[in-house]
């Protein structure tokens, strides 16, 4: 009691000290106090008494202090609702703060106050945050949706509108959170996923790990409703009856068609396959269950190695993985049979892990490997873990049942175990032997006799009861031994356990019917003992048996059926795995682990009998972007122009899954979540006046686009393409209006040529600041059998698509024969779009040719793989981009640079200090090193020691800002961008380049 009082006084004194520090006028004391308070919370201690003192600092201007206050409020806002309500106005003001972390923290605290009266305020805050420029704030809005829905389910319709908007977000930071909100609020609204399905598949690789788990789970359920089963076999070609109706014939013909997988179905499998190498075990397990439930049977084997790899992890992970493998191994033994040694039990394994491994080994056992399995089981039976040894004996029984060739061997081995000193092993052996003998009782009378002889030494009640049941069931096979066993039981009846007494009564009744001469008196004695037993079950069983076999004068209608009742043939028990019916639950779920439907479990639907309409997943491209209309000035010419498709994206691949940045500029409802490039192009297109372009009358746009493309076979130097080249055509005047813009790349050329009336603050550079001459080997001449290929990045805007990076390929024929039809035949990169070059008809020996192709790397350094083919051979090659080649240089003023940098702080900022040697300082100018390594634009600076560079990511248009402050002993390097992964990679590359001497 004194110690409790002492600690209570210390806690009280500590809280008083913290209150004084929080109410102090010094920012340093407040900051130190908040660090201590958050530390207390992290240790699990109660700090709710400090709420009034903490909430006073919610409006403090110190950024670090405000963050800590918000962390505290998120923890205790639900407990101290009245005091938290007093600060709502402060949170509302913080939602407008320039710092994204403050905006997100304010929304997080606001959604943590569980008071129905502020639901409208929360709803308004979520809608505004869903349109925030920062993806981190939009991610927080997605998390707030779930909190608001749990507080007030009537807001479901409004929340679905926000979810629909956030599902269109292109940021990988938002994707996982909004899908989680979708699963919580409206998991049945599959229609919201249709238009975003392909985008989610393509973004999956870059989403954070737990977001990947949620998205994969959702896409698994989606695929089971939208695609037909890949497990269907080709229908039989048997002839039908001649009177079959036409409708039935048509259906029969459809059923006999060979299965063709939907391209979107294949896209999902292809997008998730690389995640089998993830370091997160939950991601690997999610991909494994997706392949199990969705992939064709011959493709499921690719998940085997990844699952076996997870067995090296912690025992908690092993438990879940082994449970899923146990379910899989029942249906498809061939998947895990090559890895059988991975399931051998180790002495350090926990009992539940040993049992699961034993289950899998039993499932994998067959005629070919049963000898190896039984040798393992012989070792396991000797284990000091009694529960595991008992489970091994059950596994031996299952193997004996499933493989008839080893039944006798297993029985003999189990009989030997009856002499074991361990009672648990003996008891389990008796139970398993009883089950095995029921399959062939007449052939194993010797075993029954042997068990009867050992009866006196067996003390485990279940084992004694099993032997008594066996002797009673097959008493006709051991007519001399059974009465003697009954005699011994009559002596010890009053000392036996209840289960043994019940079997003794049953044995006495059966022997009375088959051998009444020897056992009549024994039976009467046992029935009299049971009649007055303390257990009412034994008393009821005894009275029933007496009336059944020894009928009285008043009754006994059933006595003539006594033999049929007691000695009826009984079916042999079926020994099967405990995981046999687990596949009714989705693998990897809590319900599968518990073998019971858990709260919130969403069942997988059956495959649809007919393939649903796949056009629902097509994303329509805005007419102003996908088509260009040329209005002719000639009075005799047609007023309606010819349409032209802008860009080379087509089909049902990743190209149709992503909305172009120009489309985003036409949609005012989604302007806040669109990339910077889309906003920039909208401003440029609005500011640009109509331009006169001279082209030949009635020239179709398709021909115009082909004229813009450079020659891909001739060895002439590449010439920059712009609209000025069109002056070579006839001088008929053609007016190009705002709606007739061909592509964003041509638009950037127009601005570069100063054809626009006004230029925006951030302007894309027409030409790069520096073009490196370094080339990379694509195909070696030995591997290519005479064909050699090199590639380099030209850093020019790609004419095929503004999201693509222009790559120049140089092919050389080092052989002695002509190479024909050099082309790309197969593209295998997931989530990447490749615009192929036109096939090269022939390439003479000792000749070279340079062609151009476009690759959309999707803001990732993942290599773009494809198959390069000639007429006779095919070679698998890949283009690996450097992070600096994923950028497009932009120019801006120093003031605009500082303004944009202020918006990209916190999580979007990466910085490092570089130690530079004198050699690295004098070898080459600092800005020269930066532009050599990365395709960035130089921002003018008023300070000699400060160098600023700006660029945009080619695919997403996200802004990338680089600032290098040169000091005496080194430099301070800062990279700001929404794409934090790209920012970190760029920081490391620049850090390496700037610290080197050359």
Helices and strands as residue ranges (DSSP letters): H 2-22, H 27-42, G 48-50, H 51-55, H 63-76, H 81-85, H 88-94, H 100-112, G 116-118, H 119-129, H 135-151, G 153-155, H 156-167, H 172-185, H 191-194, H 197-203, G 204-206, H 209-226, H 246-255, H 263-273, G 274-277, H 281-294, G 297-303, H 304-309, G 310-312, H 315-331, H 333-336, G 337-343, H 351-364, H 370-381, H 386-402, G 404-406, H 407-416, G 417-419, H 423-437, G 441-443, H 445-453, G 455-457, H 461-473, H 481-492, G 493-495, H 498-514, H 516-531, H 536-549, G 559-561, H 562-566, G 582-584, H 590-594, G 614-617, H 623-626, E 631-632, H 654-657, H 661-666, G 668-673, H 676-687, E 691-694, H 701-708, G 723-728, E 733-736, G 738-740, H 744-752, E 763-764, E 776-779, E 787-797, E 805-813, E 819-827, E 833-835, E 840-843, E 848-856, E 864-869, E 874-879, G 883-886, E 887-891, H 894-903, G 906-908, E 909-915, H 918-923, H 926-933, E 937-939, E 946-953, E 959-966, E 970-977, H 980-995
